[in-house]
Amino acid sequence: MKTINADIKSGNLRRVYLIYGEEAYLRQSLKRRLREAVVGEDTMNYTYMEGKDADAGAIIEMAQTMPFFAPRRLILVENSGFFKQSSEELAAYLPEMPETACLVFVEEAVDRRNKLYKRVAALGYAAECKRQTPAELKRWTARGLAQAGKKATEATVDEFLTRTGDDMENIRQELEKLIGYVGERQIVTTQDVETITTVQLGDRIFEMIDAIANRNQKKALDLYYDLLMLREPPMKIMVLIARQFRGILQVKELRERGVARDEMAQRCKLRPFQVTRYLGQASRFRREELEEYVELCVEADEAVKQGNLRDTLAAEMLIVKFTG
């Protein structure tokens, strides 16, 4: 990403770029910045292709077409699949592509062994947009608050990120709501965060695990039915329940071995506040219980995938077993 930003700043743009990775916000941000840098608001010299409409022959034809009263023509290709099943035609063409064309691919996933990927990386630049680390998200959020003239404690930012999750687009949207809610006030409080931010799926799952720890079957099932009303897929709910139990088991084992909290976060790839929450729940479960619950989640997942159990019933049965 730094390389693309440096290219844009210097004006020395390459003929071909690949923007890929699971962080959609960063993919779209780089895509917009490149379009602005190459053609701005010029629509005459801008071509967009997506999915099955992204034909190699059409891309080459557009790249060969001289720009109309402009130094460059931009061809932006999104979700083409060319980087999973390589396009030999495009891979062979790229070295011959004229300087008057700028070709930008935007993909969620790629195969780095792919011939087209290797050709783009050699002739242009391939930028991976990874999920950001907890520390990066914290700095990004704090920077967004500062740009709006707001201040918040580290604890308040942690609470904000607990509620928003790690999706950057969701963080951006919730941050805008929070800043608008605070108004002219400079200091953002934890109470502001609790009032304005949308409670995320992860928080509901955390509450559900609390209810399971308390053997409160009614509350755990009520939370599950609430999630179904919000159209959350039962399989996703089961995956998150299993992930939470695995996380609790991990930190419980590490605590028993005397590992410090910060090191736990690094080893488990968790945010510090997540470790704190898991530690709070770990004391309420025996290790054998956690191991059994993780195994039950795996068995339920397999039963659904083999067609032996409906997903909605599988998740419900899990919660009943956990609280029985």
Disulfide bonds with the S-S distance in Angstrom:
none
